[in-house]
Structure formats: structure tokens, C-alpha cells
Amino acid sequence: MTTVYDFSAIDIDGQPRALDEFRGKLLLIVNVASKCGFTPQYAGLENLSRQYGPRGLVVLGFPCDQFGHQEPGDEAEIKQFCALRYDVGFPMFAKVEVNGDDAHPLWKWLKDEKGGILGIDAIKWNFTKFLVGRDGCVLKRYAPKDAPESLASDIEAALV
């Protein structure tokens, strides 16, 4: 059985990272963008990271430029934006594609595990979120409009 721990990705600093390093953690995996109407969700994601990180939650941000060219910068610009604007401390990764033939294998797997509304697997927009249990299996998929704060009860339940 495939789990999140079978994947790796390039981090925002250009270094390969095996997601196995997060084994046993609760993960919230999000496709993010710096120039989106949902960009202020970075603050909520950082709050979740700070609030639940000590109990085992790790937020993982994956910048994506597939929706309205809302992540136009390179990794250095994205990292600087996140640090200066939202004081992001959770792990960020290099830009990925989440839909189409060139979608990152992690995102193909996430979509296969939890399809979207009306059975459509494609990621609809920036800030789609996947909650992955400590066992590496996807627990739930959230829409872009779902504010990070609204995930708190699901996070609490999964951290028990």
C-alpha cells in the first residue's frame, strides 16, 4: 500500500526531501500561491502549525502557478514573501504542478486517494488542503475556501 512516506520533493531551498522524515506526524499538505485571494490563509496555516506542531502536526506548503498565474516568482522570491509577510515557519517546497500530465507524483496520489466534489479529482484552485494521518494515509480533502481555522476539530481528532 502506498503512503505519503513513499514520496519525496524538492524543498524551497532546492534540496531533496523524503517525506518519510515526517513519519508518525499528522500532515496538512497545501498547494499555495502568493498572489491569490486565499493567500491570507498563510496566516491561518502558520497559526495551526504553531498551535498543533508541538503535538505532531506539520504543515507542508507546495507553491503552484497553475491557477491564474498567481505564483509567478521563483523559489527565493516565494520564500522571502512567506517569511516577511506571514512569518511562515513550516516546511515549504519548490513549485510543483498539481494537475495535468506533469503533476508531481505526490499530488497525483493525493487526488487519487481523496477525490474532490462531484467525484472530480482535479485540484480546483490554490489552497486545496489534504489532511494525512500519522499512518501516512489521506484522511480528508478540503476546498480552497475552507479556512485553516475550520480544520481545527479534524486536526484535534486526528492528533489523539
Secondary structure, DSSP 8 states (H G I E B T S, - for coil): ---GGG-EEEBTTS-EEEGGGGTTSEEEEEEE-SSSTTTTHHHHHHHHHHHHGGGTEEEEEEE---STT---S-HHHHHHHHHHHH---S-BB-----SSTT--HHHHHHHHHS--GGG--S--STT-EEEE-TTS-EEEEE-TTS-GGGGHHHHHHHH-
